[in-house]
Amino acid sequence: MLIAFHKPYGVLSHFTDDGSHWRTLKEFGIPRGVYPVGRLDADSEGLLLLSDEGPLIDLLLDPKHGHRRGYWVQVENVPTPETLAKLEGGLQITDYTTRPCKAKLLDPAPEVPPRDPPIRVRPSVPDCWIAMELTEGKNRQVRRMTAAVGHPTLRLIRVKIGNFDLGTLPAGTWRELNLDDRKLVLAGAQPRKARVATTHGWPQNRRR
């Protein structure tokens, strides 16, 4: 089973309460036995995949496959073409250098529902949306990248994995993906031949 979930702001990418004020995935009626494929931070929104297929999860998460993830990022101020080129070329962030990625200004800005709670607004500071496409997903990477070039992230929405778009799936809802959807998700990911497409040996559900 492979599920697409539109994770709202303020929701953790797991089912277990960690003692914080954030909500968890258990509120949304997601079938038992699935695991998040990667994560989105609680303060990020958008497309989160969940699956009970161990090899599929490994395939999608292994960075050597260079599996693409697309984001819409609302940032402070308007980056110049030179700044976008810096994002694309790779940045030194603490102990690692980011892989080359794609970054472009979204003009016009995408039409997205308002966030609850709303982003911080400073009347003297403009903002804009940029699109970024990465092939890795280190901890808070997009936010750290935009901050490193002087454009702090105000809002972050993951809109695509592989060639599969979040589309019009409402926030807080999920759907099981069909065969055509799965092909879109897997676009660009190359499986290791040694892997057998079975869930045998995958850890049993430990989230409830």
C-alpha positions, -999 to 999 in steps of 0.1 A, spaced: 0 0 0 12 35 -9 -7 65 5 -4 102 -3 -13 125 26 -16 163 26 1 171 59 -12 203 75 9 227 94 15 217 130 14 179 125 43 156 132 54 131 106 47 101 129 19 86 149 34 87 184 29 117 207 63 131 216 51 153 245 51 185 224 22 206 215 22 193 179 -5 170 166 3 135 152 -8 114 122 -30 93 143 -58 119 141 -64 114 104 -77 79 100 -47 66 81 -47 27 78 -27 7 103 7 -7 95 20 20 72 51 41 79 60 76 67 83 76 37 107 103 50 94 132 69 81 168 68 88 189 99 58 199 119 60 235 107 61 223 70 31 213 49 23 192 19 29 158 3 38 130 27 39 94 15 32 65 37 37 28 29 38 -7 44 63 -18 17 98 -20 31 117 -22 -2 97 6 -16 105 28 14 142 20 10 141 28 -27 124 62 -21 147 72 8 181 61 -4 199 93 -15 220 75 -41 189 72 -63 186 109 -65 148 109 -62 133 143 -68 112 163 -43 96 196 -52 88 224 -29 71 258 -29 89 281 -5 77 315 7 107 335 17 115 370 30 125 395 3 130 387 -34 161 367 -43 182 379 -73 191 355 -101 226 354 -86 211 342 -53 190 315 -70 222 304 -87 239 300 -54 210 278 -42 213 257 -73 250 253 -72 252 238 -37 258 254 -3 281 247 26 258 242 56 276 234 88 291 200 82 279 192 47 276 207 12 242 204 -4 238 187 -38 230 209 -68 193 215 -71 168 236 -91 155 270 -78 134 296 -96 111 325 -87 74 317 -89 58 346 -107 29 349 -103 28 335 -68 9 302 -64 -26 303 -51 -25 285 -18 -50 285 11 -40 307 41 -21 290 68 -35 286 103 -17 301 122 -7 327 96 29 334 88 46 363 104 42 395 85 66 425 86 51 454 66 86 467 57 98 434 44 84 420 11 81 383 5 79 360 -25 75 323 -35 103 302 -51 101 267 -64 129 243 -54 136 207 -65 160 187 -44 173 151 -46 182 148 -9 164 156 23 186 164 52 172 178 84 154 212 77 175 215 46 154 238 25 150 262 55 187 262 61 195 267 25 173 298 21 186 312 54 222 307 42 215 330 13 197 356 33 161 347 26 145 330 57 117 307 49 82 318 60 62 289 47 72 256 31 50 232 11 61 200 -5 42 197 -37 58 169 -57 76 136 -52 91 121 -84 65 132 -110 35 128 -86 19 161 -77 0 169 -45 -26 185 -68 -59 194 -52 -58 169 -23 -72 189 6 -50 194 37 -56 167 63 -68 141 38 -52 111 22 -58 86 -6 -43 53 -17 -23 56 -49 -31 34 -79 -7 19 -103 -4 50 -125 2 72 -94 29 48 -82 47 51 -116 47 89 -112 61 86 -77 88 63 -88 98 83 -118 136 88 -118 142 63 -89 163 33 -100 158 2 -78 187 -20 -67 185 -53 -85 193 -72 -53 161 -60 -37 131 -83 -37 98 -66 -39 83 -80 -8 74 -67 27 88 -99 43 111 -90 72 99 -54 75 93 -44 111 58 -48 124 37 -18 132 51 -2 164 32 31 163 1 23 183 
